Amino acid sequence: MSQKFSQSFKKQAVEKALNRQDNITLKEIAEPLGVGLSSLSRWILQAKNQELETVSPNEIMNMTKDKRPQDWPLEERLNMIITCATLDEVDLGEYCRKQGIYPHHIAQWKLDFANGNNSNNKATSRTEIKTLRNENKALKKELNRKDKALAETAALLVLKKKVNEIWGNDEDNSL
């Protein structure tokens, strides 16, 4: 039996999904809400296609044009941190709303710069991880092949010794 969700719930779920951080998946958003991943994905598509009733066209335009906080380039993040450094909490909140982010994003970006974390490193590390996995797989395959060849060679040597013990060595007879 399918559960009915209100349009406002769907709208909030879509907003939460679109404003999620880089390391959070849609599934991690859907599970606590008690919604299936496919339902949430369908709602996002409906919102972007202006089929979700309570979402206004202006909000849809903002959803498609605004970039997510994790999509901001490093220079823009740094400029935002510098701009917001002198603002108090009220002004910071207002300025962040105009930019389409939250104050906690600014705080996280500060920590990332201080710790040397870089979202661009994540993309390169993913490709690097994939390359290393492929290389690891190839090396394991080669190692397995060599182990089998070594086991075969050892078996042949053992058989040769046994044959020599039973029938004698050809070299012994020639002397």
C-alpha positions, 0 to 999 in steps of 0.5 A, a space after each residue: 500500500 503506497 503512502 500519500 505525502 503532502 505537497 509541502 512535505 514533497 517540497 521540503 524533501 526536494 529542498 533538503 535533497 538539493 541543498 545536501 552536502 557533497 558527501 551525503 547521498 540521496 539515499 541518506 536523505 530519503 531514509 530518515 524521511 521514510 521515503 523511497 529513493 525512487 520517490 525522492 528522485 521522481 519528486 526532484 524531477 517533477 520539481 525541475 519540470 514544474 510538475 510539483 504543485 506547491 513549488 513556485 516557478 521562481 523557486 524552480 528557476 532558482 533550483 536549476 540556476 543556483 549552484 549547490 554549496 559543494 559546486 562553488 569553485 575555490 576562488 569563490 569560496 575564499 572570496 565568500 569567506 573574506 566577504 563574510 568575515 566582517 559581518 555579524 550573525 544577522 547580516 551574515 544570514 541575510 547575505 548568505 540567503 541572497 547567495 543561496 547558501 547557509 552560514 554553516 557552509 561558510 564555517 565549513 569552508 573556513 575549516 576546509 581551507 584551514 585543514 587543507 581539504 579540497 573538494 577538487 582533490 576528491 574528484 582526482 582521488 576518485 579517478 586515482 582510486 579507480 586507476 589503483 583498483 584496476 592496477 591492483 586487480 591486474 597485479 592480483 591476476 598476474 600473481 595468481 597465474 604465477 602461483 599456479 605456474 610455480 605450483 605446476 613446476 614444483 609438482 613436475 620436479 617432485 614427479 621427476 624425483 619419484 620417477 628417478 627413484 623408481 627407475 633410476 637415473 639415466 645418468 647412473 646407467 651411462 657410467 
